[in-house]
Amino acid sequence: MAPTMTPTILIVGATGNTGRSLVKTRLIRNTNLASHRILAVTRNTDSPAAKEPAKVSGIVLVQQNLGRDR
């Protein structure tokens, strides 16, 4: 039998305005998603904005800058 995979949700820009709102209002409070793993992409996992999502069980912060180098 093949192993089952945990459903995963990817949020790019998790500490920006839209991503932060999504994490707070849609995912953290939605008990239907409690069994999902959430990958939250942010430019800086050490930023103050990244501290709150990092406290939530099931959310994994991933540091990656997807923009152009300036």
mmCIF file as Biopython writes it, N, C-alpha, C and O atoms, coordinates in Angstrom:
data_model
#
loop_
_atom_site.group_PDB
_atom_site.id
_atom_site.type_symbol
_atom_site.label_atom_id
_atom_site.label_alt_id
_atom_site.label_comp_id
_atom_site.label_asym_id
_atom_site.label_entity_id
_atom_site.label_seq_id
_atom_site.pdbx_PDB_ins_code
_atom_site.Cartn_x
_atom_site.Cartn_y
_atom_site.Cartn_z
_atom_site.occupancy
_atom_site.B_iso_or_equiv
_atom_site.auth_seq_id
_atom_site.auth_asym_id
_atom_site.pdbx_PDB_model_num
ATOM 1   N N  . MET A ? 1  ? 0.829   -1.162 0.000  1.0 0.0 1  A 1 
ATOM 2   C CA . MET A ? 1  ? 0.000   0.000  0.000  1.0 0.0 1  A 1 
ATOM 3   C C  . MET A ? 1  ? 0.888   1.243  0.000  1.0 0.0 1  A 1 
ATOM 4   O O  . MET A ? 1  ? 1.885   1.300  0.720  1.0 0.0 1  A 1 
ATOM 5   N N  . ALA A ? 2  ? 0.523   2.235  -0.807 1.0 0.0 2  A 1 
ATOM 6   C CA . ALA A ? 2  ? 1.296   3.468  -0.895 1.0 0.0 2  A 1 
ATOM 7   C C  . ALA A ? 2  ? 1.066   4.325  0.346  1.0 0.0 2  A 1 
ATOM 8   O O  . ALA A ? 2  ? -0.047  4.378  0.869  1.0 0.0 2  A 1 
ATOM 9   N N  . PRO A ? 3  ? 2.124   4.999  0.820  1.0 0.0 3  A 1 
ATOM 10  C CA . PRO A ? 3  ? 1.946   5.862  1.988  1.0 0.0 3  A 1 
ATOM 11  C C  . PRO A ? 3  ? 1.060   7.057  1.643  1.0 0.0 3  A 1 
ATOM 12  O O  . PRO A ? 3  ? 1.074   7.548  0.514  1.0 0.0 3  A 1 
ATOM 13  N N  . THR A ? 4  ? 0.301   7.511  2.617  1.0 0.0 4  A 1 
ATOM 14  C CA . THR A ? 4  ? -0.528  8.683  2.382  1.0 0.0 4  A 1 
ATOM 15  C C  . THR A ? 4  ? 0.268   9.940  2.696  1.0 0.0 4  A 1 
ATOM 16  O O  . THR A ? 4  ? 1.119   9.946  3.585  1.0 0.0 4  A 1 
ATOM 17  N N  . MET A ? 5  ? -0.016  10.999 1.958  1.0 0.0 5  A 1 
ATOM 18  C CA . MET A ? 5  ? 0.677   12.266 2.159  1.0 0.0 5  A 1 
ATOM 19  C C  . MET A ? 5  ? -0.264  13.243 2.853  1.0 0.0 5  A 1 
ATOM 20  O O  . MET A ? 5  ? -1.465  13.259 2.584  1.0 0.0 5  A 1 
ATOM 21  N N  . THR A ? 6  ? 0.280   14.041 3.731  1.0 0.0 6  A 1 
ATOM 22  C CA . THR A ? 6  ? -0.500  15.077 4.397  1.0 0.0 6  A 1 
ATOM 23  C C  . THR A ? 6  ? -0.839  16.155 3.384  1.0 0.0 6  A 1 
ATOM 24  O O  . THR A ? 6  ? 0.051   16.621 2.673  1.0 0.0 6  A 1 
ATOM 25  N N  . PRO A ? 7  ? -2.100  16.566 3.296  1.0 0.0 7  A 1 
ATOM 26  C CA . PRO A ? 7  ? -2.438  17.665 2.392  1.0 0.0 7  A 1 
ATOM 27  C C  . PRO A ? 7  ? -1.651  18.912 2.795  1.0 0.0 7  A 1 
ATOM 28  O O  . PRO A ? 7  ? -1.520  19.217 3.981  1.0 0.0 7  A 1 
ATOM 29  N N  . THR A ? 8  ? -1.134  19.621 1.809  1.0 0.0 8  A 1 
ATOM 30  C CA . THR A ? 8  ? -0.285  20.782 2.063  1.0 0.0 8  A 1 
ATOM 31  C C  . THR A ? 8  ? -0.834  22.002 1.348  1.0 0.0 8  A 1 
ATOM 32  O O  . THR A ? 8  ? -1.280  21.923 0.203  1.0 0.0 8  A 1 
ATOM 33  N N  . ILE A ? 9  ? -0.794  23.134 2.040  1.0 0.0 9  A 1 
ATOM 34  C CA . ILE A ? 9  ? -1.182  24.417 1.467  1.0 0.0 9  A 1 
ATOM 35  C C  . ILE A ? 9  ? 0.062   25.293 1.444  1.0 0.0 9  A 1 
ATOM 36  O O  . ILE A ? 9  ? 0.764   25.408 2.448  1.0 0.0 9  A 1 
ATOM 37  N N  . LEU A ? 10 ? 0.337   25.916 0.289  1.0 0.0 10 A 1 
ATOM 38  C CA . LEU A ? 10 ? 1.486   26.804 0.143  1.0 0.0 10 A 1 
ATOM 39  C C  . LEU A ? 10 ? 0.991   28.239 0.093  1.0 0.0 10 A 1 
ATOM 40  O O  . LEU A ? 10 ? 0.142   28.587 -0.728 1.0 0.0 10 A 1 
ATOM 41  N N  . ILE A ? 11 ? 1.529   29.068 0.976  1.0 0.0 11 A 1 
ATOM 42  C CA . ILE A ? 11 ? 1.193   30.492 0.969  1.0 0.0 11 A 1 
ATOM 43  C C  . ILE A ? 11 ? 2.470   31.258 0.667  1.0 0.0 11 A 1 
ATOM 44  O O  . ILE A ? 11 ? 3.415   31.251 1.456  1.0 0.0 11 A 1 
ATOM 45  N N  . VAL A ? 12 ? 2.488   31.916 -0.477 1.0 0.0 12 A 1 
ATOM 46  C CA . VAL A ? 12 ? 3.635   32.740 -0.856 1.0 0.0 12 A 1 
ATOM 47  C C  . VAL A ? 12 ? 3.358   34.160 -0.379 1.0 0.0 12 A 1 
ATOM 48  O O  . VAL A ? 12 ? 2.280   34.700 -0.623 1.0 0.0 12 A 1 
ATOM 49  N N  . GLY A ? 13 ? 4.317   34.758 0.293  1.0 0.0 13 A 1 
ATOM 50  C CA . GLY A ? 13 ? 4.122   36.095 0.842  1.0 0.0 13 A 1 
ATOM 51  C C  . GLY A ? 13 ? 3.316   36.055 2.126  1.0 0.0 13 A 1 
ATOM 52  O O  . GLY A ? 13 ? 2.457   36.907 2.353  1.0 0.0 13 A 1 
ATOM 53  N N  . ALA A ? 14 ? 3.590   35.075 2.959  1.0 0.0 14 A 1 
ATOM 54  C CA . ALA A ? 14 ? 2.795   34.842 4.167  1.0 0.0 14 A 1 
ATOM 55  C C  . ALA A ? 14 ? 2.875   35.960 5.195  1.0 0.0 14 A 1 
ATOM 56  O O  . ALA A ? 14 ? 2.015   36.041 6.072  1.0 0.0 14 A 1 
ATOM 57  N N  . THR A ? 15 ? 3.884   36.826 5.114  1.0 0.0 15 A 1 
ATOM 58  C CA . THR A ? 15 ? 3.990   37.920 6.072  1.0 0.0 15 A 1 
ATOM 59  C C  . THR A ? 15 ? 3.610   39.257 5.460  1.0 0.0 15 A 1 
ATOM 60  O O  . THR A ? 15 ? 3.685   40.286 6.132  1.0 0.0 15 A 1 
ATOM 61  N N  . GLY A ? 16 ? 3.208   39.258 4.208  1.0 0.0 16 A 1 
ATOM 62  C CA . GLY A ? 16 ? 2.709   40.479 3.570  1.0 0.0 16 A 1 
ATOM 63  C C  . GLY A ? 16 ? 1.258   40.717 3.964  1.0 0.0 16 A 1 
ATOM 64  O O  . GLY A ? 16 ? 0.692   39.947 4.740  1.0 0.0 16 A 1 
ATOM 65  N N  . ASN A ? 17 ? 0.656   41.766 3.441  1.0 0.0 17 A 1 
ATOM 66  C CA . ASN A ? 17 ? -0.717  42.114 3.827  1.0 0.0 17 A 1 
ATOM 67  C C  . ASN A ? 17 ? -1.712  41.003 3.530  1.0 0.0 17 A 1 
ATOM 68  O O  . ASN A ? 17 ? -2.463  40.598 4.418  1.0 0.0 17 A 1 
ATOM 69  N N  . THR A ? 18 ? -1.733  40.510 2.319  1.0 0.0 18 A 1 
ATOM 70  C CA . THR A ? 18 ? -2.703  39.488 1.938  1.0 0.0 18 A 1 
ATOM 71  C C  . THR A ? 18 ? -2.381  38.147 2.582  1.0 0.0 18 A 1 
ATOM 72  O O  . THR A ? 18 ? -3.272  37.491 3.122  1.0 0.0 18 A 1 
ATOM 73  N N  . GLY A ? 19 ? -1.133  37.736 2.533  1.0 0.0 19 A 1 
ATOM 74  C CA . GLY A ? 19 ? -0.745  36.447 3.109  1.0 0.0 19 A 1 
ATOM 75  C C  . GLY A ? 19 ? -0.960  36.376 4.596  1.0 0.0 19 A 1 
ATOM 76  O O  . GLY A ? 19 ? -1.421  35.361 5.118  1.0 0.0 19 A 1 
ATOM 77  N N  . ARG A ? 20 ? -0.628  37.451 5.284  1.0 0.0 20 A 1 
ATOM 78  C CA . ARG A ? 20 ? -0.808  37.493 6.737  1.0 0.0 20 A 1 
ATOM 79  C C  . ARG A ? 20 ? -2.290  37.383 7.098  1.0 0.0 20 A 1 
ATOM 80  O O  . ARG A ? 20 ? -2.664  36.673 8.031  1.0 0.0 20 A 1 
ATOM 81  N N  . SER A ? 21 ? -3.117  38.091 6.350  1.0 0.0 21 A 1 
ATOM 82  C CA . SER A ? 21 ? -4.563  38.027 6.578  1.0 0.0 21 A 1 
ATOM 83  C C  . SER A ? 21 ? -5.092  36.623 6.321  1.0 0.0 21 A 1 
ATOM 84  O O  . SER A ? 21 ? -5.933  36.126 7.070  1.0 0.0 21 A 1 
ATOM 85  N N  . LEU A ? 22 ? -4.608  35.991 5.275  1.0 0.0 22 A 1 
ATOM 86  C CA . LEU A ? 22 ? -5.035  34.626 4.948  1.0 0.0 22 A 1 
ATOM 87  C C  . LEU A ? 22 ? -4.673  33.659 6.066  1.0 0.0 22 A 1 
ATOM 88  O O  . LEU A ? 22 ? -5.491  32.835 6.473  1.0 0.0 22 A 1 
ATOM 89  N N  . VAL A ? 23 ? -3.462  33.761 6.551  1.0 0.0 23 A 1 
ATOM 90  C CA . VAL A ? 23 ? -3.026  32.879 7.633  1.0 0.0 23 A 1 
ATOM 91  C C  . VAL A ? 23 ? -3.891  33.093 8.869  1.0 0.0 23 A 1 
ATOM 92  O O  . VAL A ? 23 ? -4.344  32.128 9.484  1.0 0.0 23 A 1 
ATOM 93  N N  . LYS A ? 24 ? -4.122  34.349 9.233  1.0 0.0 24 A 1 
ATOM 94  C CA . LYS A ? 24 ? -4.886  34.642 10.453 1.0 0.0 24 A 1 
ATOM 95  C C  . LYS A ? 24 ? -6.349  34.243 10.345 1.0 0.0 24 A 1 
ATOM 96  O O  . LYS A ? 24 ? -6.859  33.518 11.199 1.0 0.0 24 A 1 
ATOM 97  N N  . THR A ? 25 ? -7.021  34.706 9.314  1.0 0.0 25 A 1 
ATOM 98  C CA . THR A ? 25 ? -8.469  34.554 9.277  1.0 0.0 25 A 1 
ATOM 99  C C  . THR A ? 25 ? -8.957  33.273 8.646  1.0 0.0 25 A 1 
ATOM 100 O O  . THR A ? 25 ? -9.977  32.733 9.075  1.0 0.0 25 A 1 
ATOM 101 N N  . ARG A ? 26 ? -8.283  32.779 7.666  1.0 0.0 26 A 1 
ATOM 102 C CA . ARG A ? 26 ? -8.786  31.613 6.951  1.0 0.0 26 A 1 
ATOM 103 C C  . ARG A ? 26 ? -8.227  30.300 7.472  1.0 0.0 26 A 1 
ATOM 104 O O  . ARG A ? 26 ? -8.967  29.330 7.639  1.0 0.0 26 A 1 
ATOM 105 N N  . LEU A ? 27 ? -6.956  30.263 7.725  1.0 0.0 27 A 1 
ATOM 106 C CA . LEU A ? 27 ? -6.323  28.990 8.033  1.0 0.0 27 A 1 
ATOM 107 C C  . LEU A ? 27 ? -6.270  28.678 9.520  1.0 0.0 27 A 1 
ATOM 108 O O  . LEU A ? 27 ? -6.573  27.557 9.927  1.0 0.0 27 A 1 
ATOM 109 N N  . ILE A ? 28 ? -5.894  29.644 10.327 1.0 0.0 28 A 1 
ATOM 110 C CA . ILE A ? 28 ? -5.750  29.385 11.752 1.0 0.0 28 A 1 
ATOM 111 C C  . ILE A ? 28 ? -7.103  29.068 12.379 1.0 0.0 28 A 1 
ATOM 112 O O  . ILE A ? 28 ? -7.195  28.205 13.252 1.0 0.0 28 A 1 
ATOM 113 N N  . ARG A ? 29 ? -8.139  29.753 11.945 1.0 0.0 29 A 1 
ATOM 114 C CA . ARG A ? 29 ? -9.466  29.585 12.554 1.0 0.0 29 A 1 
ATOM 115 C C  . ARG A ? 29 ? -10.312 28.511 11.890 1.0 0.0 29 A 1 
ATOM 116 O O  . ARG A ? 29 ? -11.399 28.211 12.383 1.0 0.0 29 A 1 
ATOM 117 N N  . ASN A ? 30 ? -9.861  27.930 10.808 1.0 0.0 30 A 1 
ATOM 118 C CA . ASN A ? 30 ? -10.649 26.941 10.083 1.0 0.0 30 A 1 
ATOM 119 C C  . ASN A ? 30 ? -10.296 25.542 10.568 1.0 0.0 30 A 1 
ATOM 120 O O  . ASN A ? 30 ? -9.236  25.014 10.229 1.0 0.0 30 A 1 
ATOM 121 N N  . THR A ? 31 ? -11.168 24.947 11.351 1.0 0.0 31 A 1 
ATOM 122 C CA . THR A ? 31 ? -10.884 23.618 11.908 1.0 0.0 31 A 1 
ATOM 123 C C  . THR A ? 31 ? -10.888 22.533 10.840 1.0 0.0 31 A 1 
ATOM 124 O O  . THR A ? 31 ? -10.329 21.459 11.058 1.0 0.0 31 A 1 
ATOM 125 N N  . ASN A ? 32 ? -11.507 22.791 9.687  1.0 0.0 32 A 1 
ATOM 126 C CA . ASN A ? 32 ? -11.492 21.809 8.597  1.0 0.0 32 A 1 
ATOM 127 C C  . ASN A ? 32 ? -10.086 21.618 8.031  1.0 0.0 32 A 1 
ATOM 128 O O  . ASN A ? 32 ? -9.809  20.608 7.385  1.0 0.0 32 A 1 
ATOM 129 N N  . LEU A ? 33 ? -9.212  22.571 8.270  1.0 0.0 33 A 1 
ATOM 130 C CA . LEU A ? 33 ? -7.848  22.499 7.746  1.0 0.0 33 A 1 
ATOM 131 C C  . LEU A ? 33 ? -6.838  22.072 8.808  1.0 0.0 33 A 1 
ATOM 132 O O  . LEU A ? 33 ? -5.631  22.157 8.582  1.0 0.0 33 A 1 
ATOM 133 N N  . ALA A ? 34 ? -7.312  21.622 9.943  1.0 0.0 34 A 1 
ATOM 134 C CA . ALA A ? 34 ? -6.423  21.260 11.050 1.0 0.0 34 A 1 
ATOM 135 C C  . ALA A ? 34 ? -5.464  20.136 10.686 1.0 0.0 34 A 1 
ATOM 136 O O  . ALA A ? 34 ? -4.367  20.057 11.239 1.0 0.0 34 A 1 
ATOM 137 N N  . SER A ? 35 ? -5.859  19.272 9.770  1.0 0.0 35 A 1 
ATOM 138 C CA . SER A ? 35 ? -4.997  18.148 9.401  1.0 0.0 35 A 1 
ATOM 139 C C  . SER A ? 35 ? -4.038  18.502 8.265  1.0 0.0 35 A 1 
ATOM 140 O O  . SER A ? 35 ? -3.260  17.651 7.835  1.0 0.0 35 A 1 
ATOM 141 N N  . HIS A ? 36 ? -4.080  19.735 7.775  1.0 0.0 36 A 1 
ATOM 142 C CA . HIS A ? 36 ? -3.217  20.160 6.676  1.0 0.0 36 A 1 
ATOM 143 C C  . HIS A ? 36 ? -1.907  20.735 7.203  1.0 0.0 36 A 1 
ATOM 144 O O  . HIS A ? 36 ? -1.851  21.322 8.283  1.0 0.0 36 A 1 
ATOM 145 N N  . ARG A ? 37 ? -0.876  20.553 6.424  1.0 0.0 37 A 1 
ATOM 146 C CA . ARG A ? 37 ? 0.405   21.208 6.695  1.0 0.0 37 A 1 
ATOM 147 C C  . ARG A ? 37 ? 0.412   22.489 5.880  1.0 0.0 37 A 1 
ATOM 148 O O  . ARG A ? 37 ? 0.012   22.483 4.715  1.0 0.0 37 A 1 
ATOM 149 N N  . ILE A ? 38 ? 0.858   23.582 6.471  1.0 0.0 38 A 1 
ATOM 150 C CA . ILE A ? 38 ? 0.874   24.864 5.779  1.0 0.0 38 A 1 
ATOM 151 C C  . ILE A ? 38 ? 2.318   25.318 5.647  1.0 0.0 38 A 1 
ATOM 152 O O  . ILE A ? 38 ? 3.016   25.499 6.645  1.0 0.0 38 A 1 
ATOM 153 N N  . LEU A ? 39 ? 2.760   25.499 4.409  1.0 0.0 39 A 1 
ATOM 154 C CA . LEU A ? 39 ? 4.091   26.042 4.137  1.0 0.0 39 A 1 
ATOM 155 C C  . LEU A ? 39 ? 3.923   27.525 3.874  1.0 0.0 39 A 1 
ATOM 156 O O  . LEU A ? 39 ? 3.247   27.913 2.922  1.0 0.0 39 A 1 
ATOM 157 N N  . ALA A ? 40 ? 4.524   28.351 4.697  1.0 0.0 40 A 1 
ATOM 158 C CA . ALA A ? 40 ? 4.390   29.799 4.601  1.0 0.0 40 A 1 
ATOM 159 C C  . ALA A ? 40 ? 5.721   30.384 4.143  1.0 0.0 40 A 1 
ATOM 160 O O  . ALA A ? 40 ? 6.696   30.387 4.895  1.0 0.0 40 A 1 
ATOM 161 N N  . VAL A ? 41 ? 5.758   30.878 2.915  1.0 0.0 41 A 1 
ATOM 162 C CA . VAL A ? 41 ? 6.985   31.428 2.341  1.0 0.0 41 A 1 
ATOM 163 C C  . VAL A ? 41 ? 7.082   32.908 2.692  1.0 0.0 41 A 1 
ATOM 164 O O  . VAL A ? 41 ? 6.130   33.667 2.511  1.0 0.0 41 A 1 
ATOM 165 N N  . THR A ? 42 ? 8.237   33.304 3.192  1.0 0.0 42 A 1 
ATOM 166 C CA . THR A ? 42 ? 8.508   34.693 3.532  1.0 0.0 42 A 1 
ATOM 167 C C  . THR A ? 42 ? 9.960   35.017 3.190  1.0 0.0 42 A 1 
ATOM 168 O O  . THR A ? 42 ? 10.804  34.123 3.134  1.0 0.0 42 A 1 
ATOM 169 N N  . ARG A ? 43 ? 10.244  36.295 2.963  1.0 0.0 43 A 1 
ATOM 170 C CA . ARG A ? 43 ? 11.624  36.678 2.655  1.0 0.0 43 A 1 
ATOM 171 C C  . ARG A ? 43 ? 12.551  36.528 3.843  1.0 0.0 43 A 1 
ATOM 172 O O  . ARG A ? 43 ? 13.738  36.246 3.681  1.0 0.0 43 A 1 
ATOM 173 N N  . ASN A ? 44 ? 12.002  36.719 5.058  1.0 0.0 44 A 1 
ATOM 174 C CA . ASN A ? 44 ? 12.850  36.698 6.248  1.0 0.0 44 A 1 
ATOM 175 C C  . ASN A ? 44 ? 12.101  36.027 7.397  1.0 0.0 44 A 1 
ATOM 176 O O  . ASN A ? 44 ? 11.155  36.595 7.942  1.0 0.0 44 A 1 
ATOM 177 N N  . THR A ? 45 ? 12.515  34.845 7.754  1.0 0.0 45 A 1 
ATOM 178 C CA . THR A ? 45 ? 11.849  34.110 8.833  1.0 0.0 45 A 1 
ATOM 179 C C  . THR A ? 45 ? 12.149  34.708 10.214 1.0 0.0 45 A 1 
ATOM 180 O O  . THR A ? 45 ? 11.519  34.330 11.201 1.0 0.0 45 A 1 
ATOM 181 N N  . ASP A ? 46 ? 13.103  35.634 10.287 1.0 0.0 46 A 1 
ATOM 182 C CA . ASP A ? 46 ? 13.437  36.279 11.558 1.0 0.0 46 A 1 
ATOM 183 C C  . ASP A ? 46 ? 12.734  37.617 11.748 1.0 0.0 46 A 1 
ATOM 184 O O  . ASP A ? 46 ? 12.912  38.268 12.778 1.0 0.0 46 A 1 
ATOM 185 N N  . SER A ? 47 ? 11.945  38.030 10.775 1.0 0.0 47 A 1 
ATOM 186 C CA . SER A ? 47 ? 11.269  39.323 10.872 1.0 0.0 47 A 1 
ATOM 187 C C  . SER A ? 47 ? 10.171  39.281 11.935 1.0 0.0 47 A 1 
ATOM 188 O O  . SER A ? 47 ? 9.649   38.210 12.242 1.0 0.0 47 A 1 
ATOM 189 N N  . PRO A ? 48 ? 9.819   40.434 12.495 1.0 0.0 48 A 1 
ATOM 190 C CA . PRO A ? 48 ? 8.734   40.473 13.482 1.0 0.0 48 A 1 
ATOM 191 C C  . PRO A ? 48 ? 7.415   39.925 12.919 1.0 0.0 48 A 1 
ATOM 192 O O  . PRO A ? 48 ? 6.652   39.290 13.646 1.0 0.0 48 A 1 
ATOM 193 N N  . ALA A ? 49 ? 7.146   40.163 11.649 1.0 0.0 49 A 1 
ATOM 194 C CA . ALA A ? 49 ? 5.903   39.676 11.032 1.0 0.0 49 A 1 
ATOM 195 C C  . ALA A ? 49 ? 5.863   38.154 10.949 1.0 0.0 49 A 1 
ATOM 196 O O  . ALA A ? 49 ? 4.780   37.569 10.909 1.0 0.0 49 A 1 
ATOM 197 N N  . ALA A ? 50 ? 7.007   37.516 10.924 1.0 0.0 50 A 1 
ATOM 198 C CA . ALA A ? 50 ? 7.059   36.056 10.809 1.0 0.0 50 A 1 
ATOM 199 C C  . ALA A ? 50 ? 6.902   35.356 12.152 1.0 0.0 50 A 1 
ATOM 200 O O  . ALA A ? 50 ? 6.691   34.144 12.195 1.0 0.0 50 A 1 
ATOM 201 N N  . LYS A ? 51 ? 7.000   36.087 13.226 1.0 0.0 51 A 1 
ATOM 202 C CA . LYS A ? 51 ? 6.943   35.472 14.559 1.0 0.0 51 A 1 
ATOM 203 C C  . LYS A ? 51 ? 5.565   34.885 14.871 1.0 0.0 51 A 1 
ATOM 204 O O  . LYS A ? 51 ? 5.472   33.809 15.461 1.0 0.0 51 A 1 
ATOM 205 N N  . GLU A ? 52 ? 4.498   35.581 14.482 1.0 0.0 52 A 1 
ATOM 206 C CA . GLU A ? 52 ? 3.151   35.093 14.808 1.0 0.0 52 A 1 
ATOM 207 C C  . GLU A ? 52 ? 2.800   33.793 14.087 1.0 0.0 52 A 1 
ATOM 208 O O  . GLU A ? 52 ? 2.371   32.845 14.743 1.0 0.0 52 A 1 
ATOM 209 N N  . PRO A ? 53 ? 2.963   33.708 12.759 1.0 0.0 53 A 1 
ATOM 210 C CA . PRO A ? 53 ? 2.655   32.421 12.105 1.0 0.0 53 A 1 
ATOM 211 C C  . PRO A ? 53 ? 3.528   31.282 12.601 1.0 0.0 53 A 1 
ATOM 212 O O  . PRO A ? 53 ? 3.101   30.127 12.606 1.0 0.0 53 A 1 
ATOM 213 N N  . ALA A ? 54 ? 4.750   31.597 13.020 1.0 0.0 54 A 1 
ATOM 214 C CA . ALA A ? 54 ? 5.665   30.551 13.497 1.0 0.0 54 A 1 
ATOM 215 C C  . ALA A ? 54 ? 5.158   29.890 14.774 1.0 0.0 54 A 1 
ATOM 216 O O  . ALA A ? 54 ? 5.547   28.764 15.083 1.0 0.0 54 A 1 
ATOM 217 N N  . LYS A ? 55 ? 4.296   30.576 15.518 1.0 0.0 55 A 1 
ATOM 218 C CA . LYS A ? 55 ? 3.766   30.033 16.771 1.0 0.0 55 A 1 
ATOM 219 C C  . LYS A ? 55 ? 2.649   29.017 16.547 1.0 0.0 55 A 1 
ATOM 220 O O  . LYS A ? 55 ? 2.317   28.248 17.450 1.0 0.0 55 A 1 
ATOM 221 N N  . VAL A ? 56 ? 2.072   29.012 15.351 1.0 0.0 56 A 1 
ATOM 222 C CA . VAL A ? 56 ? 0.897   28.184 15.094 1.0 0.0 56 A 1 
ATOM 223 C C  . VAL A ? 56 ? 1.320   26.768 14.701 1.0 0.0 56 A 1 
ATOM 224 O O  . VAL A ? 56 ? 2.153   26.579 13.815 1.0 0.0 56 A 1 
ATOM 225 N N  . SER A ? 57 ? 0.741   25.794 15.364 1.0 0.0 57 A 1 
ATOM 226 C CA . SER A ? 57 ? 1.023   24.397 15.053 1.0 0.0 57 A 1 
ATOM 227 C C  . SER A ? 57 ? 0.596   24.085 13.622 1.0 0.0 57 A 1 
ATOM 228 O O  . SER A ? 57 ? -0.493  24.475 13.198 1.0 0.0 57 A 1 
ATOM 229 N N  . GLY A ? 58 ? 1.438   23.395 12.887 1.0 0.0 58 A 1 
ATOM 230 C CA . GLY A ? 58 ? 1.119   23.005 11.521 1.0 0.0 58 A 1 
ATOM 231 C C  . GLY A ? 58 ? 1.634   23.956 10.467 1.0 0.0 58 A 1 
ATOM 232 O O  . GLY A ? 58 ? 1.587   23.643 9.277  1.0 0.0 58 A 1 
ATOM 233 N N  . ILE A ? 59 ? 2.132   25.128 10.884 1.0 0.0 59 A 1 
ATOM 234 C CA . ILE A ? 59 ? 2.688   26.081 9.924  1.0 0.0 59 A 1 
ATOM 235 C C  . ILE A ? 59 ? 4.202   25.974 9.936  1.0 0.0 59 A 1 
ATOM 236 O O  . ILE A ? 59 ? 4.835   26.061 10.989 1.0 0.0 59 A 1 
ATOM 237 N N  . VAL A ? 60 ? 4.770   25.786 8.766  1.0 0.0 60 A 1 
ATOM 238 C CA . VAL A ? 60 ? 6.217   25.715 8.607  1.0 0.0 60 A 1 
ATOM 239 C C  . VAL A ? 60 ? 6.650   26.936 7.815  1.0 0.0 60 A 1 
ATOM 240 O O  . VAL A ? 60 ? 6.226   27.113 6.673  1.0 0.0 60 A 1 
ATOM 241 N N  . LEU A ? 61 ? 7.487   27.779 8.404  1.0 0.0 61 A 1 
ATOM 242 C CA . LEU A ? 61 ? 8.001   28.949 7.695  1.0 0.0 61 A 1 
ATOM 243 C C  . LEU A ? 61 ? 9.153   28.546 6.795  1.0 0.0 61 A 1 
ATOM 244 O O  . LEU A ? 61 ? 10.034  27.782 7.191  1.0 0.0 61 A 1 
ATOM 245 N N  . VAL A ? 62 ? 9.134   29.068 5.584  1.0 0.0 62 A 1 
ATOM 246 C CA . VAL A ? 62 ? 10.190  28.796 4.605  1.0 0.0 62 A 1 
ATOM 247 C C  . VAL A ? 62 ? 10.737  30.138 4.145  1.0 0.0 62 A 1 
ATOM 248 O O  . VAL A ? 62 ? 9.979   30.987 3.677  1.0 0.0 62 A 1 
ATOM 249 N N  . GLN A ? 63 ? 12.043  30.340 4.270  1.0 0.0 63 A 1 
ATOM 250 C CA . GLN A ? 63 ? 12.659  31.589 3.844  1.0 0.0 63 A 1 
ATOM 251 C C  . GLN A ? 63 ? 13.079  31.493 2.391  1.0 0.0 63 A 1 
ATOM 252 O O  . GLN A ? 63 ? 13.870  30.630 2.011  1.0 0.0 63 A 1 
ATOM 253 N N  . GLN A ? 64 ? 12.527  32.409 1.569  1.0 0.0 64 A 1 
ATOM 254 C CA . GLN A ? 64 ? 12.893  32.436 0.148  1.0 0.0 64 A 1 
ATOM 255 C C  . GLN A ? 64 ? 12.505  33.780 -0.415 1.0 0.0 64 A 1 
ATOM 256 O O  . GLN A ? 64 ? 11.375  34.228 -0.225 1.0 0.0 64 A 1 
ATOM 257 N N  . ASN A ? 65 ? 13.427  34.438 -1.110 1.0 0.0 65 A 1 
ATOM 258 C CA . ASN A ? 65 ? 13.127  35.687 -1.786 1.0 0.0 65 A 1 
ATOM 259 C C  . ASN A ? 65 ? 12.882  35.368 -3.254 1.0 0.0 65 A 1 
ATOM 260 O O  . ASN A ? 65 ? 13.811  35.035 -3.989 1.0 0.0 65 A 1 
ATOM 261 N N  . LEU A ? 66 ? 11.642  35.469 -3.669 1.0 0.0 66 A 1 
ATOM 262 C CA . LEU A ? 66 ? 11.274  35.121 -5.037 1.0 0.0 66 A 1 
ATOM 263 C C  . LEU A ? 66 ? 11.338  36.303 -5.991 1.0 0.0 66 A 1 
ATOM 264 O O  . LEU A ? 66 ? 11.078  36.152 -7.184 1.0 0.0 66 A 1 
ATOM 265 N N  . GLY A ? 67 ? 11.682  37.477 -5.478 1.0 0.0 67 A 1 
ATOM 266 C CA . GLY A ? 67 ? 11.766  38.675 -6.308 1.0 0.0 67 A 1 
ATOM 267 C C  . GLY A ? 67 ? 13.121  38.777 -6.976 1.0 0.0 67 A 1 
ATOM 268 O O  . GLY A ? 67 ? 14.027  37.980 -6.729 1.0 0.0 67 A 1 
ATOM 269 N N  . ARG A ? 68 ? 13.232  39.774 -7.823 1.0 0.0 68 A 1 
ATOM 270 C CA . ARG A ? 68 ? 14.519  40.027 -8.487 1.0 0.0 68 A 1 
ATOM 271 C C  . ARG A ? 68 ? 15.498  40.630 -7.502 1.0 0.0 68 A 1 
ATOM 272 O O  . ARG A ? 68 ? 15.108  41.354 -6.586 1.0 0.0 68 A 1 
ATOM 273 N N  . ASP A ? 69 ? 16.767  40.329 -7.692 1.0 0.0 69 A 1 
ATOM 274 C CA . ASP A ? 69 ? 17.806  40.988 -6.884 1.0 0.0 69 A 1 
ATOM 275 C C  . ASP A ? 69 ? 17.873  42.444 -7.290 1.0 0.0 69 A 1 
ATOM 276 O O  . ASP A ? 69 ? 17.832  42.774 -8.475 1.0 0.0 69 A 1 
ATOM 277 N N  . ARG A ? 70 ? 17.977  43.301 -6.310 1.0 0.0 70 A 1 
ATOM 278 C CA . ARG A ? 70 ? 18.014  44.745 -6.612 1.0 0.0 70 A 1 
ATOM 279 C C  . ARG A ? 70 ? 19.285  45.351 -6.131 1.0 0.0 70 A 1 
ATOM 280 O O  . ARG A ? 70 ? 19.498  46.552 -6.294 1.0 0.0 70 A 1 
#
